[in-house]
Amino acid sequence: MKKYTLLILMLLAALSPFAQGLKTFISHKAYCSSNMQPYIEFTFIVGGNTVQYALNDQNKYEADVEIQVDMMQNDTLVKQLHYILSSDQFDDTTRAGKPDFADIQNVPMPQGEYFLYFYMKDLHGGDTNELKYIDKISLVFPEDQISTSKISLYKSFSPAKSQGLFVKYGYYLPPLYSGFVPESQYTLPFALEVYNSRDILGDATLKAKCYIEDVESHLTVNPNSVITMEKPTKDVVLFFNEYNVFNLPSGNYFAVVKLFDQKDSLLMVDKVFFQKSNPSVKLNLDDYSQVELPGTFVEYDTNRKELIDNVKCLYPISSFVEREFYENRLKDVPTDQLQRFFYHFWLRRNPSNPEEAWNNYKKRVDQVQSMFGSKQVKGYLTDRGRVYLQYGPPNEVKEVPSDPVTLPYEIWDYYYLNNQSNVKFVFYDPVLTGNDYELLHSNMYGEVNNPNWRMHLVRKIQTQQDIYNPNPVDYWGNDMDDYWKYH
């Protein structure tokens, strides 16, 4: 089973001094002005140690990156952003230690849905030092409804003493790289803009409830730390605050904002994914010492081997800190403490009937055992079994067990999953073992992301090809991209 820490390591390495080729952080967010004019806020941050430096007219060395964004709708170019982003100037061409350089561009746009085609090129780095990226964005802010921006997350905030690139709302707000919150960051600033509330509600009050939700369990993390704010309606209402993440265990989370009117009617819910690294925070069994076992469905579940197996099968729907506990500390825990942990696990998820919640889950565990398990490997420990239990059955599965060129693989398609649409998982059999497929690539937040997944699938016959080239040599009958796009 793949470890989720892979993504964290990838994010930390993205702008490392040893990275090869152009590395950038790209952000695009939809906003609306007070007169209901939509615009896209583009943020570009270039790794200063990933570009080449050349002599300029001032006899100094600088890096120059060409940036182009085509904003397309129905195959029609609506607007184009195209310019050169330059670094500071230096006396030498050494890349090591060079600071990152950045820019923000606000582009007004008509209302609508758009595809964004990004192209970035290091102008001094040769023909291969370039990046291409495609994404989409919605700029739909109806004049007869209340609408919002998406939640924005930041690394820190402090009062702005002067104007600068990352100054917004009167604060210095450096963006959060790729949604990753390091151990050294104790708070997580966030902002959400609400539009058109006064025209729709009149002179009234908006209420916001803001909290952190665990991605795997869908439970609110520390219900006592929910932030509640109230603001009067106006053309643009700003909800700005910070979550406390000091003791937040390592894991995948959503920052959530729920918006209500003054009658407590829910107006909208927005959530944004982030990852927290906090390896010093461990699961503390003393937290379960007050759990009462008499009269519960686990009171007589004292068969230790069976109890441990029941706890281990919770892995796919558990938090990071719980998974660390299963992997490293489970065997030394007394049976009564395991019973308390196991009962509390299901009590949190279904306070009215924890036994029913466990029985329903156990049926699914037995199902993945028959689908993906074997005598040697439990079904819930396989990658496909873990994904099936964690996210549910996919909407579509494309199985390719015997392509003459590729290794056996499957593509699972979820139409909508955890606030993300068109989610896909690519599983493959790298050693032709039969049924124990491994997760190779996914576009799901927090999952293994491998841009070279196509190349890995054709390694069976293209062993001499460059494995770091994401596109293998085409061949007759190659349907990988079609399966990825349409399934």
Buried (B, 14 or more C-beta within 10 A) or exposed (E): BBEBEEBBEBBBEBBEEEEEBBBBBBBBBBBBBEEBBBBBBBBBBBBBBBBBBBEEEEEBBBBBBBBBBBBBBEEEEBBEBEEEBBBEEBEEBEBEEBEBBBBBBEBEBEBBEBBBBBBBBBBBBEEEBBBEEEEEBEBEBEEEEBBBBBBBBBBBBEEBEEEEEBBBEEBBBBBBBBBBBBBEBBBBBBBBBBBBBBBBBEEEBBBBBBBBBBBBBEEBBEEEBBBEBEBEBBBBBEBBBBBEBEEBBBBBBBBBBBBBBEEEEEBBEBBBBBBBBBEEBBBEBEEBEEBEBEEBBBEEBEEEEEBBEBBBBBBBBBBBBBBBBBEEEEEEBEEEBBBBBBBBBBBEBEEEEBBEBBEEBEEBBBBBBEBBBEEEBBBBBBBBBBBBBBBEEBEEBBEBEEBEBBBBBBBBBBEEBBBEEEBBBBBBBBEEEEBBBBBBBBEBBBBBBBEBBBBBBBBBBBEEBEEEEEEBEEEEEBEBEEBBEEB
